Amino acid sequence: MGRVNRKAAGGRGSSGRTAGGVDANGHLYVTANQLHRQPTYQHGRDLPRKPYVLFRTRIDAGLVLLR
């Protein structure tokens, strides 16, 4: 797996729980959303389940930098 741009991947320096990004080899990485398991929708209980699912697909694109 190539290096993934952390800012685009929802890592440190960005907000939100959604993860995704594009690596230097033209692959898009995204995780499955568990929005329905967040405290807002579960009477204050945080109920995410592991293992989280990571999807990868080739998009033949370069790195995406978000401001």
Buried (B, 14 or more C-beta within 10 A) or exposed (E): EEEBBEBBBBEEEEEEEEBBBBBEEBBBBBBEEBEEBBEEEEEEEEEEEEEEEEEEEEEEEEBBEEE
